[in-house]
Amino acid sequence: MQTITLKLQPAEALTYLQDCGIKMARRSYLRYKKKVESMKWQRLIHASNLFTEQHLQRIDRLELVEELMWKHYHEEPQPYRKVKILESIVNIQPFTIKR
């Protein structure tokens, strides 16, 4: 993956791999490179699914944090601290663009 990303020529890629402790023949390298390139769409789909799952987990966590912050807000007797909690709640809200 790194040699493809760096756009190395086969000879450069083999030297790079050898420096990383991986010894490989030129034919093997070309075979692996072709296989990785043929899996491009599968890798993109996997990455998008992973991104979606991570994004939803982050939203769930933020909703939980917001819920706890509101609980602390209602329990807080000091006005100054209430304002600070409100500022924190506002800061975790998603940014929306008004049109």
Order of alpha helices (4+ residues) and beta strands (2+ residues): alpha-alpha-alpha-alpha-alpha
